[in-house]
Amino acid sequence: MKRPALAALAALALSATALLGTSSAAVAAVPDGAPYVAVGDSIAAGTGSLPYTDASCLRSKKAYPDLLGSMLGAAPLSAACAGATTTGVLQQLAALDAAGAIGADTQLVTVTSGANNTGWQNALAVCGGGDPVACQQALAAIADVSDLDADTFAVLTAIRAAAPNAVIAITGYPRLFGSTGGACTIGGYQGAPAKVTAQQAAIANSIVDGINLEIAQGLQGYQFVYAQTHGGMLDAVVPVDVSGAFAGHALCDTGDRWISGLSSGNKSDGAFHPNAAGQQAYAAAVAAALAP
């Protein structure tokens, strides 16, 4: 269910665009929240897409919220930050709320979070080192995702409290490795090709599937509780499944890669993150989900 308020997003943005700078003075000047607010982790921050507008959060203007904002005619006020867990997203929302940057005038909130609750990025980095035993151990040590549904519930509840009139778009994650018929090269590490086996890729893909399932169950639980207190009506929360959009474009697929592999140098922080094409795919998927 999408609220009619989303249709007014562009019009509201025209009156608030000048107030959407990153300075504290600009944030404080927003009437009762920016029209479009983005929160989340490194995916939402656009980590890996240089240059960064916020080096501490590895946040880029090439992130999907900015691309989506261009489509909608409303520049996002983004608090997304690399490394953020769902607890970090709650902290982002609290800071935005305290600054008056999110509120009754906010018409859209996008959120991508949950993967960092598992510690999977550390495991993927180990797998890129080329040691199959270490990779297997790192994948086995990834945290249980069974609490992620409750964490997602908490995030959605906090967003709704902060932005009572907004449509909320909550995204999942793409499979990183796609086809797992055999070993594949996922970039380079210390001057040598980095490879993952079919088994390692399948395990990593299954972890992403589990994360997406927990996010979906968290949304389902949130809607159940919301309906109980709102006469059976569902809240305006839109799930965004990006897995289909990335099909054929993962690290082990034969199509153009929309996910960055391992690399050395100043681009290493983008490993296992959507590249420019991947961020475009995210923005398109959210836009399609929001369409009437």
Backbone bond lengths (Angstrom), bond angles and torsions (degrees), N, CA, C in turn:
res aa  C-N    CA-C-N  psi(-1)  N-CA   C-N-CA  omega(-1)  CA-C   N-CA-C  phi
1 M - - - 1.456 - - 1.513 108.88 -
2 K 1.317 118.01 127.15 1.453 122.28 -179.07 1.514 109.80 -114.80
3 R 1.296 116.86 133.87 1.443 120.62 -176.05 1.514 111.20 -76.58
4 P 1.358 118.17 146.68 1.459 120.68 176.01 1.519 112.10 -59.01
5 A 1.332 116.75 -21.82 1.464 120.20 -178.29 1.516 111.87 -58.26
6 L 1.338 118.27 -27.88 1.453 119.94 -179.25 1.514 111.43 -61.85
7 A 1.314 117.40 -31.30 1.458 120.64 -179.62 1.521 111.28 -65.10
8 A 1.327 116.19 -23.74 1.463 120.33 -179.00 1.521 112.30 -90.84
9 L 1.315 117.10 2.51 1.458 120.70 -174.99 1.513 112.03 -58.96
10 A 1.324 117.71 -50.03 1.463 120.77 -177.70 1.518 111.14 -62.49
11 A 1.326 116.60 -41.53 1.465 119.50 -179.17 1.517 111.02 -64.71
12 L 1.316 116.23 -42.21 1.453 119.91 177.98 1.511 110.92 -65.81
13 A 1.318 116.19 -35.61 1.464 120.04 -179.18 1.519 111.23 -63.59
14 L 1.318 118.02 -34.53 1.455 121.26 -178.89 1.518 111.01 -61.10
15 S 1.323 116.34 -35.14 1.458 119.56 -178.97 1.515 112.78 -83.23
16 A 1.345 115.79 -14.45 1.461 118.85 -175.08 1.513 114.04 -115.22
17 T 1.324 118.37 -6.01 1.461 121.23 -174.19 1.521 111.63 -55.52
18 A 1.299 117.04 -41.52 1.462 120.52 -177.39 1.517 111.99 -66.69
19 L 1.315 116.33 -15.57 1.457 119.83 -177.07 1.513 113.33 -99.00
20 L 1.336 116.54 4.42 1.461 119.18 -171.71 1.523 113.88 -97.34
21 G 1.316 118.63 26.91 1.451 121.00 176.64 1.517 110.42 -69.42
22 T 1.310 116.04 171.84 1.466 119.23 -175.80 1.518 112.66 -90.28
23 S 1.339 118.33 -7.65 1.453 119.61 -179.37 1.517 110.34 -71.25
24 S 1.335 116.24 156.95 1.453 120.25 179.88 1.521 110.82 -64.26
25 A 1.315 117.42 -33.42 1.461 120.31 179.29 1.513 110.72 -64.96
26 A 1.328 116.44 -41.72 1.460 120.16 -179.83 1.517 110.66 -66.66
27 V 1.336 116.64 -42.74 1.450 119.83 179.82 1.521 110.57 -61.88
28 A 1.324 116.43 -42.11 1.452 120.73 -177.77 1.520 111.65 -65.70
29 A 1.345 116.81 -23.88 1.458 120.60 -175.80 1.519 113.17 -81.71
30 V 1.326 117.99 -12.80 1.457 120.66 178.89 1.525 108.92 -61.37
31 P 1.342 119.01 130.25 1.474 121.44 -174.14 1.524 113.67 -50.26
32 D 1.307 118.13 -63.28 1.458 121.18 176.33 1.520 108.34 -149.12
33 G 1.302 114.99 56.20 1.453 121.19 179.70 1.510 112.30 104.97
34 A 1.318 116.21 145.33 1.459 121.85 175.60 1.521 109.36 -68.30
35 P 1.326 117.99 150.42 1.466 120.14 179.79 1.529 113.02 -59.56
36 Y 1.332 117.26 -39.07 1.458 121.83 -178.42 1.518 108.63 -129.56
37 V 1.325 115.73 122.17 1.457 122.60 179.55 1.523 108.85 -119.83
38 A 1.324 116.63 135.59 1.462 122.13 178.03 1.523 109.35 -118.81
39 V 1.320 115.95 133.13 1.465 121.45 175.39 1.525 107.97 -131.79
40 G 1.334 115.27 162.15 1.453 117.52 177.61 1.510 113.77 144.26
41 D 1.333 114.06 -160.68 1.451 122.83 -174.08 1.527 111.31 -101.16
42 S 1.332 115.82 -155.75 1.461 120.62 -175.48 1.524 113.01 -65.43
43 I 1.336 117.75 -26.67 1.459 120.02 176.80 1.525 109.30 -63.77
44 A 1.323 115.93 -48.49 1.463 120.85 179.47 1.521 111.86 -70.06
45 A 1.341 116.77 -25.31 1.463 120.31 178.77 1.525 112.21 -80.26
46 G 1.331 117.15 -16.78 1.464 119.92 -178.18 1.506 113.07 77.42
47 T 1.335 117.07 27.95 1.460 121.36 -178.38 1.530 110.80 -56.05
48 G 1.314 114.30 132.66 1.457 120.91 -177.67 1.517 113.39 102.02
49 S 1.320 116.96 -15.56 1.474 121.26 -179.68 1.522 109.25 -99.91
50 L 1.311 115.25 91.55 1.457 120.87 -177.76 1.527 111.29 -74.75
51 P 1.355 117.63 154.19 1.473 128.18 -1.04 1.525 111.13 -83.24
52 Y 1.352 115.11 163.59 1.444 120.43 178.99 1.523 111.17 -93.84
53 T 1.313 115.86 141.66 1.461 121.02 173.53 1.520 110.80 -91.23
54 D 1.324 116.77 -18.33 1.461 122.83 175.94 1.522 106.68 -139.55
55 A 1.327 116.19 100.00 1.466 120.34 -175.52 1.518 112.24 -66.58
56 S 1.326 117.84 -30.24 1.462 120.12 -177.69 1.529 111.28 -69.09
57 C 1.330 117.02 -29.40 1.467 121.50 179.39 1.523 112.30 -106.75
58 L 1.336 116.90 2.09 1.466 120.81 -177.27 1.535 110.30 52.02
59 R 1.346 114.48 45.08 1.465 121.14 -176.56 1.520 110.41 -98.87
60 S 1.328 114.91 134.23 1.462 121.56 -174.37 1.524 111.08 -121.31
61 K 1.326 116.19 151.66 1.461 120.92 173.08 1.523 111.19 -76.24
62 K 1.336 116.86 -3.47 1.467 120.69 177.43 1.525 111.69 -97.44
63 A 1.331 116.45 10.37 1.466 121.20 178.93 1.524 110.11 -72.57
64 Y 1.321 116.09 159.13 1.462 119.32 -176.03 1.532 113.54 -59.66
65 P 1.356 120.55 -33.30 1.468 117.09 177.29 1.532 112.50 -61.53
66 D 1.330 117.47 -37.19 1.463 119.91 178.59 1.526 110.95 -69.41
67 L 1.321 116.35 -39.45 1.463 120.08 178.18 1.527 110.16 -66.36
68 L 1.321 116.52 -41.41 1.457 120.81 176.91 1.517 110.64 -64.55
69 G 1.330 116.11 -41.29 1.459 120.16 178.71 1.511 112.04 -59.29
70 S 1.333 116.93 -37.49 1.465 120.49 177.27 1.530 110.67 -64.86
71 M 1.332 116.71 -37.16 1.461 120.71 178.07 1.534 111.35 -65.78
72 L 1.346 115.26 -38.16 1.460 120.47 -174.92 1.518 113.26 -90.47
73 G 1.328 116.71 -12.03 1.455 119.79 -176.64 1.514 113.16 77.01
74 A 1.324 117.29 27.95 1.462 121.84 -179.92 1.518 109.32 -143.43
75 A 1.324 116.62 106.40 1.460 120.19 -179.80 1.525 109.62 -63.91
76 P 1.336 117.95 136.03 1.465 119.56 -179.04 1.514 112.47 -78.35
77 L 1.298 115.38 150.00 1.459 120.84 164.50 1.523 104.89 -99.82
78 S 1.315 115.82 106.24 1.460 120.50 -171.58 1.517 112.14 -104.14
79 A 1.319 114.89 132.25 1.460 121.91 172.60 1.511 110.68 -112.34
80 A 1.338 117.50 7.48 1.468 121.88 -177.45 1.521 110.48 -59.25
81 C 1.331 116.03 143.40 1.459 119.81 -173.96 1.525 110.56 -147.39
82 A 1.317 116.10 134.58 1.458 121.26 178.51 1.522 110.22 -57.70
83 G 1.325 115.73 137.52 1.451 121.02 178.30 1.514 114.78 88.33
84 A 1.321 117.34 -6.24 1.461 120.06 -175.75 1.527 111.17 -68.03
85 T 1.308 116.13 130.50 1.457 122.93 170.02 1.529 107.72 -90.40
86 T 1.330 117.30 -176.51 1.461 118.56 174.78 1.531 110.77 -63.02
87 T 1.325 117.29 -32.99 1.468 120.17 174.65 1.521 110.22 -63.30
88 G 1.337 116.38 -39.86 1.457 120.08 176.38 1.512 112.29 -62.91
89 V 1.327 117.20 -36.94 1.462 120.60 177.86 1.526 110.35 -66.01
90 L 1.318 117.61 -39.20 1.459 120.47 175.45 1.525 110.47 -60.51
91 Q 1.317 116.82 -37.38 1.462 120.73 177.42 1.526 110.85 -68.96
92 Q 1.325 117.31 -37.89 1.465 120.36 175.42 1.519 110.71 -59.37
93 L 1.324 115.97 -45.77 1.461 120.58 -179.46 1.525 111.50 -63.92
94 A 1.320 116.78 -40.32 1.461 120.34 179.23 1.525 110.98 -63.03
95 A 1.345 116.26 -41.45 1.464 120.24 179.48 1.527 111.03 -66.83
96 L 1.326 116.49 -42.25 1.462 120.38 177.68 1.520 110.88 -62.20
97 D 1.316 116.27 -43.15 1.456 120.99 -179.51 1.521 110.93 -63.99
98 A 1.329 116.30 -43.06 1.464 120.49 -179.76 1.519 111.51 -63.53
99 A 1.341 116.67 -31.24 1.470 121.31 -179.69 1.525 112.62 -86.54
100 G 1.331 117.40 -3.34 1.462 120.10 -176.94 1.508 112.94 73.35
101 A 1.341 116.09 19.83 1.466 120.11 -176.39 1.515 113.19 -89.52
102 I 1.323 117.41 -7.59 1.457 122.45 175.43 1.525 107.04 -137.02
103 G 1.325 116.81 138.11 1.456 118.58 -176.42 1.511 112.35 -178.55
104 A 1.319 115.90 -152.92 1.458 121.68 -174.55 1.519 113.03 -65.81
105 D 1.328 117.88 -24.81 1.468 120.81 179.37 1.526 112.71 -86.60
106 T 1.311 117.19 -7.43 1.462 120.51 177.39 1.526 108.76 -71.83
107 Q 1.326 116.08 124.69 1.458 121.48 -175.77 1.526 113.67 -104.03
108 L 1.331 117.07 -18.42 1.462 121.08 -179.38 1.518 110.24 -146.47
109 V 1.320 115.75 133.72 1.469 121.85 171.89 1.519 107.37 -128.90
110 T 1.329 116.78 126.43 1.460 120.62 173.32 1.523 108.46 -108.84
111 V 1.325 115.25 144.52 1.458 119.63 -178.38 1.523 109.77 -143.15
112 T 1.318 115.18 135.67 1.461 123.31 171.47 1.519 106.89 -131.80
113 S 1.313 117.04 112.86 1.471 119.27 -179.22 1.517 110.38 -160.74
114 G 1.308 114.77 158.71 1.460 121.43 177.11 1.508 114.20 129.39
115 A 1.327 118.21 -36.16 1.461 120.39 -176.16 1.525 112.16 -62.69
116 N 1.327 116.84 -36.78 1.463 119.27 -177.84 1.522 112.80 -71.73
117 N 1.321 117.34 -13.26 1.461 119.26 174.87 1.524 111.91 -65.35
118 T 1.327 116.47 -21.00 1.467 121.09 -175.52 1.519 114.08 -94.23
119 G 1.328 117.46 -17.60 1.454 120.42 -175.05 1.516 113.31 74.18
120 W 1.330 117.05 22.87 1.468 120.03 -172.67 1.528 112.88 -70.62
121 Q 1.340 118.45 -26.91 1.460 119.02 179.59 1.522 111.37 -63.05
122 N 1.323 116.80 -37.75 1.469 120.19 177.29 1.522 110.80 -63.72
123 A 1.324 115.85 -40.90 1.460 119.56 179.23 1.521 111.36 -64.78
124 L 1.323 116.56 -40.17 1.459 119.98 179.52 1.522 111.39 -65.37
125 A 1.322 116.02 -36.87 1.459 119.44 177.51 1.520 110.94 -63.28
126 V 1.331 116.83 -39.80 1.465 121.09 177.35 1.524 109.82 -63.13
127 C 1.329 116.29 -43.20 1.466 120.10 -179.00 1.522 111.37 -63.03
128 G 1.313 116.45 -30.32 1.458 119.87 178.70 1.514 113.42 -70.52
129 G 1.347 116.50 -13.26 1.452 119.96 -178.63 1.512 114.03 -75.88
130 G 1.326 116.96 -10.90 1.459 119.25 174.65 1.511 115.74 91.83
131 D 1.333 118.06 -1.23 1.456 121.15 178.92 1.529 108.42 -94.90
132 P 1.327 118.91 107.84 1.468 120.78 -175.00 1.526 113.42 -63.89
133 V 1.340 117.25 -34.41 1.460 120.31 179.50 1.523 110.36 -67.76
134 A 1.339 115.67 -46.49 1.466 119.99 179.11 1.527 110.71 -62.68
135 C 1.329 116.36 -38.60 1.460 120.79 178.60 1.521 110.69 -62.06
136 Q 1.331 115.88 -46.99 1.452 120.09 -178.72 1.523 110.78 -61.52
137 Q 1.328 116.93 -40.62 1.458 121.12 179.38 1.527 110.99 -66.55
138 A 1.339 116.20 -39.95 1.468 120.33 -179.37 1.519 111.08 -66.02
139 L 1.326 116.83 -41.32 1.463 120.26 179.04 1.526 110.95 -65.94
140 A 1.343 115.97 -38.20 1.464 120.22 179.85 1.522 111.45 -67.71
141 A 1.346 116.49 -25.83 1.464 120.69 -176.79 1.519 113.18 -87.20
142 I 1.332 118.22 -3.11 1.464 120.62 179.98 1.522 109.64 -59.55
143 A 1.304 115.05 137.04 1.460 120.45 -174.41 1.526 111.79 -62.30
144 D 1.314 114.06 149.54 1.460 121.57 175.99 1.528 109.37 -62.25
145 V 1.318 116.82 134.98 1.475 120.40 -177.97 1.525 112.12 -96.54
146 S 1.335 117.56 8.60 1.463 119.69 -171.94 1.521 113.34 -65.87
147 D 1.328 118.32 -19.58 1.465 120.77 178.32 1.525 112.54 -89.67
148 L 1.323 116.96 -2.91 1.460 119.67 -174.19 1.524 112.15 -67.87
149 D 1.328 118.21 -27.33 1.460 118.94 176.79 1.523 111.15 -63.95
150 A 1.331 116.59 -42.46 1.463 120.53 177.66 1.524 111.13 -67.19
151 D 1.324 116.49 -37.68 1.468 120.21 177.63 1.523 110.90 -65.30
152 T 1.330 116.77 -39.68 1.465 120.75 177.57 1.526 110.33 -65.26
153 F 1.311 116.59 -41.62 1.467 121.98 175.62 1.528 109.87 -55.15
154 A 1.326 116.54 -45.50 1.464 120.84 -178.55 1.526 111.61 -64.70
155 V 1.328 116.68 -39.94 1.460 120.52 179.31 1.528 110.48 -64.36
156 L 1.324 117.39 -46.52 1.465 120.70 -179.83 1.527 111.03 -63.38
157 T 1.314 116.97 -40.00 1.460 120.50 177.97 1.522 111.03 -61.90
158 A 1.327 116.79 -41.64 1.460 120.92 -179.77 1.527 111.48 -68.40
159 I 1.326 117.12 -39.15 1.466 119.98 177.93 1.525 109.74 -63.14
160 R 1.334 116.52 -45.59 1.458 118.86 -178.95 1.518 111.84 -63.39
161 A 1.313 117.74 -38.17 1.462 120.80 178.04 1.527 111.31 -64.30
162 A 1.325 116.06 -37.73 1.463 120.17 -177.60 1.515 112.82 -80.68
163 A 1.344 116.66 -31.13 1.469 121.44 -176.31 1.531 108.95 -131.11
164 P 1.331 117.47 79.08 1.466 121.01 -171.62 1.521 115.04 -64.65
165 N 1.335 118.08 -19.86 1.463 120.67 -176.06 1.527 114.16 -110.13
166 A 1.303 116.54 5.79 1.461 120.08 -172.79 1.518 112.87 -87.87
167 V 1.320 115.42 149.05 1.454 121.44 162.63 1.525 106.71 -79.32
168 I 1.316 116.58 135.16 1.461 121.73 179.23 1.520 108.32 -109.39
169 A 1.320 117.22 126.12 1.465 122.26 175.05 1.520 107.81 -111.45
170 I 1.323 116.66 117.58 1.460 121.26 -178.32 1.519 108.86 -113.68
171 T 1.313 116.32 123.34 1.459 120.84 -175.17 1.524 111.62 -99.51
172 G 1.321 114.13 159.27 1.445 121.33 169.26 1.520 109.61 -100.41
173 Y 1.331 116.06 -156.47 1.457 122.63 -176.77 1.528 110.23 -128.00
174 P 1.333 117.33 150.43 1.469 119.71 176.21 1.522 111.20 -85.00
175 R 1.335 115.85 152.31 1.463 119.57 169.77 1.526 108.08 -63.46
176 L 1.313 116.41 133.90 1.468 119.91 -176.30 1.520 113.02 -76.78
177 F 1.328 117.13 -33.82 1.454 119.58 -168.69 1.526 114.83 -109.54
178 G 1.318 117.93 -12.09 1.459 119.76 175.65 1.512 112.49 60.31
179 S 1.337 116.47 -126.52 1.452 122.21 -178.30 1.517 110.56 -63.17
180 T 1.337 115.42 133.45 1.465 119.42 -177.21 1.530 111.49 -123.08
181 G 1.328 116.78 42.11 1.458 120.80 -179.60 1.511 114.08 -71.79
182 G 1.319 117.10 -17.96 1.464 120.69 -179.50 1.507 109.92 -170.53
183 A 1.336 116.46 -177.73 1.461 120.59 178.34 1.522 109.40 -65.01
184 C 1.341 115.68 148.58 1.465 119.10 177.26 1.519 110.19 -141.62
185 T 1.307 115.97 153.48 1.462 122.75 178.53 1.520 108.82 -86.89
186 I 1.325 116.25 129.43 1.465 120.64 -175.82 1.526 111.98 -116.61
187 G 1.322 116.69 22.46 1.455 120.83 179.54 1.510 111.12 128.53
188 G 1.319 115.46 -153.50 1.456 120.36 -179.35 1.517 111.90 -129.96
189 Y 1.327 115.60 151.63 1.459 121.18 179.68 1.514 108.40 -144.01
190 Q 1.346 116.26 120.41 1.460 123.01 179.57 1.525 111.62 51.29
191 G 1.318 114.89 43.90 1.453 121.11 174.64 1.506 116.19 81.71
192 A 1.330 117.29 3.14 1.468 120.86 -179.28 1.521 109.57 -125.69
193 P 1.337 116.86 153.43 1.472 119.05 177.75 1.529 110.63 -62.34
194 A 1.320 115.94 139.06 1.462 121.51 176.48 1.519 108.58 -101.78
195 K 1.318 115.87 128.98 1.461 120.19 -176.77 1.524 110.74 -127.96
196 V 1.321 114.97 154.15 1.461 121.10 170.09 1.522 107.79 -123.43
197 T 1.312 115.35 147.76 1.464 119.72 177.34 1.532 109.02 -81.14
198 A 1.307 115.25 166.29 1.459 120.05 177.59 1.529 110.53 -60.40
199 Q 1.338 116.70 -38.22 1.457 120.04 179.86 1.522 111.43 -66.19
200 Q 1.331 116.47 -44.17 1.464 119.71 179.33 1.530 111.37 -63.38
201 A 1.328 116.01 -41.88 1.463 119.87 179.04 1.519 110.62 -63.90
202 A 1.327 116.65 -40.61 1.461 120.44 -179.88 1.527 110.99 -64.79
203 I 1.325 116.74 -39.90 1.467 120.29 178.24 1.525 110.23 -63.89
204 A 1.339 116.22 -46.19 1.468 119.95 179.81 1.523 111.07 -61.82
205 N 1.329 116.77 -41.53 1.465 119.91 177.94 1.526 111.53 -63.15
206 S 1.331 116.05 -38.54 1.465 119.21 -179.52 1.528 111.08 -67.70
207 I 1.327 116.42 -31.22 1.458 119.94 176.89 1.528 110.10 -65.62
208 V 1.325 116.29 -42.84 1.464 119.92 176.99 1.524 110.28 -62.32
209 D 1.326 116.70 -42.19 1.460 120.06 177.60 1.527 110.47 -58.87
210 G 1.318 116.08 -41.16 1.463 120.04 179.26 1.513 112.34 -65.50
211 I 1.324 116.65 -40.40 1.463 120.81 177.23 1.528 110.21 -61.83
212 N 1.322 116.43 -46.60 1.465 119.91 179.82 1.525 112.01 -62.44
213 L 1.323 116.22 -38.48 1.463 119.95 178.48 1.525 110.89 -64.15
214 E 1.330 116.97 -43.01 1.461 120.59 179.94 1.526 111.03 -64.87
215 I 1.325 117.16 -38.78 1.467 120.16 177.02 1.527 110.07 -62.76
216 A 1.323 116.11 -44.18 1.470 120.54 179.04 1.524 110.88 -62.74
217 Q 1.334 117.40 -40.28 1.461 120.45 179.45 1.529 111.10 -69.48
218 G 1.328 116.65 -34.54 1.456 120.03 175.50 1.519 111.18 -63.48
219 L 1.334 116.40 -41.94 1.465 120.92 176.51 1.525 110.63 -63.87
220 Q 1.330 116.75 -43.01 1.453 120.89 179.77 1.536 110.74 -60.46
221 G 1.327 116.01 -44.01 1.461 120.05 178.05 1.513 112.18 -63.95
222 Y 1.325 116.15 -40.35 1.467 120.57 178.23 1.527 110.47 -62.21
223 Q 1.337 117.14 -45.29 1.460 120.25 -179.40 1.526 111.24 -65.03
224 F 1.316 117.41 -35.26 1.460 121.13 178.57 1.527 110.11 -61.58
225 V 1.312 116.25 -48.18 1.463 120.61 -179.58 1.526 110.28 -66.39
226 Y 1.326 116.60 -41.20 1.473 120.41 -179.88 1.526 110.13 -61.00
227 A 1.322 116.66 -44.84 1.459 120.84 -178.71 1.528 111.59 -62.23
228 Q 1.319 116.45 -35.75 1.461 119.92 -179.96 1.524 112.23 -63.50
229 T 1.316 116.60 -29.56 1.469 120.59 -177.10 1.519 112.78 -104.59
230 H 1.342 117.65 3.34 1.465 120.78 -178.02 1.528 111.40 -134.19
231 G 1.309 115.40 40.34 1.453 120.28 173.75 1.513 115.12 60.57
232 G 1.313 116.86 32.32 1.456 120.58 178.23 1.507 115.12 85.74
233 M 1.327 117.90 -3.33 1.456 121.15 179.83 1.528 111.16 -78.13
234 L 1.324 115.93 145.89 1.461 120.73 174.65 1.520 109.45 -90.31
235 D 1.326 115.10 152.48 1.457 120.34 178.43 1.527 110.38 -78.61
236 A 1.319 115.17 162.11 1.467 121.30 -179.26 1.521 110.44 -82.35
237 V 1.315 115.67 66.88 1.457 122.01 176.99 1.523 107.52 -116.21
238 V 1.332 115.91 123.98 1.455 122.15 -174.29 1.531 109.48 -108.71
239 P 1.340 118.27 115.59 1.465 119.57 175.45 1.524 110.63 -76.64
240 V 1.316 115.88 140.98 1.463 121.00 179.97 1.516 108.57 -122.71
241 D 1.324 115.82 108.30 1.467 122.04 178.34 1.526 108.54 -91.62
242 V 1.331 116.43 112.62 1.465 119.81 -177.70 1.527 112.33 -96.66
243 S 1.321 117.20 -5.03 1.466 119.57 -175.00 1.525 111.65 -61.69
244 G 1.325 116.52 -40.11 1.460 119.45 179.03 1.511 112.55 -65.80
245 A 1.330 116.21 -38.26 1.463 120.53 -179.29 1.525 111.65 -63.07
246 F 1.353 116.43 -33.50 1.459 120.64 -177.14 1.523 113.02 -90.43
247 A 1.314 118.18 -1.83 1.466 120.70 -178.63 1.526 110.46 -58.11
248 G 1.329 115.91 126.83 1.455 121.26 -178.73 1.510 114.48 87.62
249 H 1.346 117.32 -0.19 1.470 120.40 -175.51 1.530 112.95 -127.21
250 A 1.328 116.72 19.33 1.460 120.78 178.43 1.535 110.05 -86.37
251 L 1.319 116.66 -177.47 1.463 121.05 -171.37 1.527 113.66 -67.35
252 C 1.318 117.88 -27.97 1.465 120.35 -179.56 1.525 112.68 -104.11
253 D 1.316 117.06 8.27 1.456 120.82 178.88 1.524 110.94 -87.54
254 T 1.319 115.90 166.15 1.465 120.68 -178.58 1.525 112.52 -89.82
255 G 1.334 117.75 -14.31 1.456 120.35 179.24 1.517 111.86 -78.89
256 D 1.331 116.86 177.83 1.459 120.82 176.13 1.518 109.79 -56.86
257 R 1.330 115.80 134.10 1.458 119.68 -178.45 1.528 110.33 -77.07
258 W 1.313 115.27 128.91 1.460 121.39 175.20 1.528 111.41 -104.50
259 I 1.337 115.65 6.42 1.460 122.45 178.18 1.524 107.46 -127.48
260 S 1.315 116.13 134.41 1.466 120.71 -178.58 1.522 110.39 -78.14
261 G 1.330 116.08 139.06 1.451 121.22 175.19 1.510 111.14 -89.46
262 L 1.309 116.04 -168.76 1.461 121.14 178.67 1.521 110.53 -72.22
263 S 1.320 115.35 143.23 1.461 120.77 176.34 1.518 108.39 -154.37
264 S 1.304 115.58 166.54 1.459 121.12 178.14 1.518 109.49 -104.55
265 G 1.321 116.12 163.67 1.454 119.98 175.90 1.512 112.66 90.07
266 N 1.363 115.56 -158.07 1.459 120.02 -171.97 1.520 113.82 -74.64
267 K 1.329 117.66 -1.76 1.460 120.17 177.91 1.527 112.31 -101.61
268 S 1.337 116.35 4.19 1.459 119.39 -174.25 1.523 112.40 -65.87
269 D 1.350 118.24 -25.47 1.462 119.31 -178.69 1.525 112.25 -71.05
270 G 1.327 117.07 -10.69 1.452 119.98 178.10 1.513 114.34 -89.21
271 A 1.333 117.38 -1.34 1.461 120.09 -178.39 1.520 111.27 -58.39
272 F 1.333 115.26 134.96 1.461 123.42 179.50 1.528 112.82 64.29
273 H 1.324 116.45 25.79 1.457 122.39 175.83 1.533 109.33 -120.18
274 P 1.321 117.74 155.26 1.469 119.20 175.01 1.523 111.11 -58.87
275 N 1.327 116.35 135.62 1.463 120.30 174.00 1.529 108.36 -85.00
276 A 1.330 117.64 -164.81 1.462 120.34 -176.95 1.523 111.62 -57.87
277 A 1.337 116.25 -44.43 1.465 119.78 178.87 1.529 110.71 -65.95
278 G 1.329 116.90 -36.12 1.453 121.00 178.87 1.520 112.61 -66.77
279 Q 1.330 116.00 -39.91 1.464 119.31 176.49 1.528 110.74 -65.27
280 Q 1.332 116.45 -37.21 1.465 120.01 175.58 1.525 110.04 -62.46
281 A 1.340 116.60 -40.34 1.461 120.67 179.41 1.524 110.92 -64.50
282 Y 1.326 117.01 -39.88 1.463 120.70 176.65 1.526 110.04 -60.64
283 A 1.337 116.32 -48.84 1.461 120.12 -178.15 1.528 110.98 -60.67
284 A 1.326 116.37 -42.23 1.463 120.06 -179.98 1.517 111.30 -65.21
285 A 1.334 116.64 -38.36 1.464 120.32 179.94 1.535 110.78 -65.90
286 V 1.335 116.78 -41.48 1.466 119.40 178.37 1.520 110.20 -66.39
287 A 1.331 116.71 -44.52 1.466 120.68 179.06 1.524 111.39 -58.14
288 A 1.337 115.96 -42.26 1.461 119.92 -179.97 1.531 110.99 -65.45
289 A 1.336 116.48 -39.42 1.456 120.29 179.60 1.533 111.99 -66.79
290 L 1.317 116.28 -31.49 1.464 121.32 -179.12 1.526 112.76 -82.97
291 A 1.320 117.20 -16.10 1.467 120.55 -176.21 1.522 110.13 -61.33
292 P 1.340 117.75 142.67 1.473 121.51 -179.44 1.526 111.10 -58.67
